[in-house]
Amino acid sequence: MNGHKTIARFPSGVITAPPSKSLSHRAVICAALADGRSVVENIGVSRDIEATVGCMAALGAGFSRVNGRLTAEGTACPAAGGTLDCGESGSTLRFLLPLAALSGRPARLTGQGRLMERPMGPYLDALGARGAALVPEDGGLTVRGPLTAGTYALPGDVSSQFVSGLLFALPLLEGDSEIVL
C-alpha cells in the first residue's frame, strides 16, 4: 500500500433531512387517526403544524412531545362538533373540513388573518353533492354533515390539499368512495 491512505469509495452515514411542513401536517393527521399510539419523528415545528395538532386534539386525539418526537394517541373515528382553530393555516383548514363533516354535528372552523378568504370552491361543490354543507358565518366556516360515501369530483388543477382532506375522511365512512379528478 506504499504509504497512501485508502479512501472509501462509498461514503456512509446518516443524514436527517429538514422536516417538510406539508408532510408534517399529513403525518400528524395520520397519527391522530390511527387507532392506538403512533410516533412521528422529525416533525416540522411551526404555527401551522401547531394548529393541526390543536385541531386533531379537539377531534379527540391526545399528543405528547419528548426529544423532538410527537406521540399521538389516536382515535379511528374523530369526534365532531365544537370549534377548530386553524390559525392562519390553509393546509389545516383544507385537511380538516372533511373530517369535521363526518359525524353530522356542526363544527365551526375559525382562523386568523385572511384564512377564511382562501378558495374553498372545490369543497363547496364536492362535499355539498354528498350531504355536507359549508356555511360562512361570522368570520368562520361551519361545516354540517354527515358526509356520505360515494363519488367525489374535484377539478384536477386544484391544490392537493383538497384531495388529501378527502383521503383522510373517506376511509372512515361506511361504504366505498371514489375521488375523480
C-alpha positions in Angstrom: 0.0 0.0 0.0 3.1 2.3 -0.4 2.1 4.7 2.4 -1.1 6.0 0.9 -4.3 6.1 2.8 -7.2 4.1 1.4 -10.2 6.2 0.7 -13.6 4.7 0.9 -15.3 4.7 -2.4 -18.8 5.0 -1.0 -19.3 7.3 2.0 -21.7 6.1 4.6 -23.6 7.7 7.5 -26.9 9.1 8.5 -28.3 12.4 7.3 -31.6 13.8 8.7 -33.4 15.8 6.0 -35.0 19.0 7.1 -38.7 18.5 8.1 -41.3 19.2 5.5 -44.3 21.3 6.6 -46.5 19.6 4.1 -45.5 16.1 5.2 -45.6 17.1 8.9 -49.3 18.1 8.6 -50.2 14.9 6.9 -48.2 12.8 9.4 -49.9 14.5 12.4 -53.3 13.8 10.9 -52.5 10.1 10.1 -51.1 9.5 13.5 -54.1 11.1 15.1 -56.5 9.0 13.0 -54.7 5.7 13.7 -56.3 3.7 16.4 -53.7 3.5 19.1 -50.3 5.0 19.6 -48.2 6.5 16.8 -44.8 8.3 16.9 -43.9 11.0 14.4 -40.2 11.9 14.2 -38.5 14.8 12.5 -41.7 16.8 12.5 -41.7 20.5 11.5 -42.3 23.0 14.2 -44.4 26.0 13.1 -47.6 27.8 13.9 -49.3 25.9 11.1 -48.3 22.5 12.5 -49.4 23.5 16.0 -52.8 24.5 14.5 -53.1 21.0 13.0 -52.1 19.4 16.3 -54.6 21.5 18.2 -57.4 20.7 15.8 -56.7 17.0 15.9 -56.7 17.2 19.7 -60.1 18.9 19.6 -61.3 16.0 17.5 -60.2 13.6 20.2 -56.6 12.6 19.7 -54.0 13.0 22.5 -50.5 14.3 22.0 -47.2 14.5 23.8 -43.7 15.6 22.8 -40.4 14.1 24.0 -37.0 14.7 22.5 -38.3 16.0 19.1 -40.8 13.2 18.8 -44.5 13.7 18.7 -46.6 10.8 20.1 -50.2 10.6 19.2 -52.8 8.5 21.0 -55.1 8.2 18.0 -58.7 7.6 17.5 -60.0 5.7 14.5 -63.1 7.9 14.4 -62.7 11.6 15.2 -65.2 13.4 17.4 -67.0 16.3 15.8 -68.7 19.5 16.7 -67.3 22.4 18.5 -64.7 24.9 17.2 -61.5 24.1 15.4 -59.0 27.0 15.3 -56.9 26.6 12.2 -54.8 29.7 13.0 -53.5 31.0 9.6 -53.0 27.6 8.1 -54.8 26.9 4.8 -53.5 23.4 5.0 -55.1 22.8 8.3 -58.4 24.2 7.1 -58.5 22.1 3.9 -57.3 18.9 5.5 -59.8 19.0 8.4 -63.0 20.1 6.7 -64.0 16.6 5.5 -63.0 15.1 8.9 -65.2 17.7 10.7 -68.1 16.7 8.5 -68.1 13.0 9.4 -70.4 13.0 12.3 -73.2 15.2 11.2 -72.8 17.6 14.1 -72.0 21.1 13.2 -68.3 22.1 13.6 -67.0 25.6 13.3 -63.6 26.2 11.7 -62.0 29.5 12.6 -58.8 31.2 11.8 -56.9 34.4 11.8 -55.7 36.8 9.1 -57.0 36.2 5.7 -57.6 32.4 6.2 -61.3 32.5 5.5 -60.7 34.3 2.2 -58.8 31.2 0.8 -60.6 29.5 -2.1 -62.9 26.6 -0.9 -65.0 26.2 -4.1 -63.9 22.6 -4.7 -65.1 21.5 -1.3 -68.4 23.6 -1.6 -69.2 21.5 -4.7 -67.8 18.1 -3.8 -68.9 17.9 -0.2 -72.3 19.6 -0.9 -73.0 16.8 -3.5 -72.5 14.2 -0.8 -74.5 15.6 2.0 -72.3 18.1 3.8 -72.7 21.9 3.8 -70.2 24.6 4.3 -71.6 27.8 5.6 -69.5 31.0 6.0 -70.6 32.6 9.3 -69.2 35.3 11.5 -65.6 35.2 10.1 -65.5 31.4 10.3 -66.8 28.4 8.3 -69.4 26.0 9.7 -69.5 22.5 8.3 -72.6 20.4 8.7 -72.7 16.7 7.7 -72.9 13.9 7.8 -70.6 13.2 4.9 -71.6 10.1 3.0 -69.7 7.6 0.9 -69.8 7.9 -2.8 -68.1 9.6 -5.7 -66.3 12.9 -5.1 -65.5 15.0 -8.2 -62.7 17.6 -7.9 -61.1 19.7 -10.6 -57.6 18.3 -11.4 -55.9 21.7 -11.3 -56.6 22.4 -7.6 -54.3 22.0 -4.6 -53.5 18.5 -3.4 -54.8 19.6 0.0 -58.4 19.0 -1.1 -57.6 15.5 -2.3 -55.7 14.8 0.9 -58.5 16.0 3.1 -60.9 13.6 1.3 -58.3 10.8 1.6 -58.2 11.2 5.4 -62.0 11.2 5.8 -63.5 8.8 3.2 -61.9 5.6 4.6 -63.8 6.3 7.8 -67.2 6.1 6.2 -69.4 3.1 5.7 -69.3 2.1 2.1 -66.9 2.7 -0.8 -65.9 6.1 -2.1 -64.1 7.3 -5.2 -62.3 10.6 -5.9 -62.5 11.6 -9.5 -60.2 14.4 -10.8 
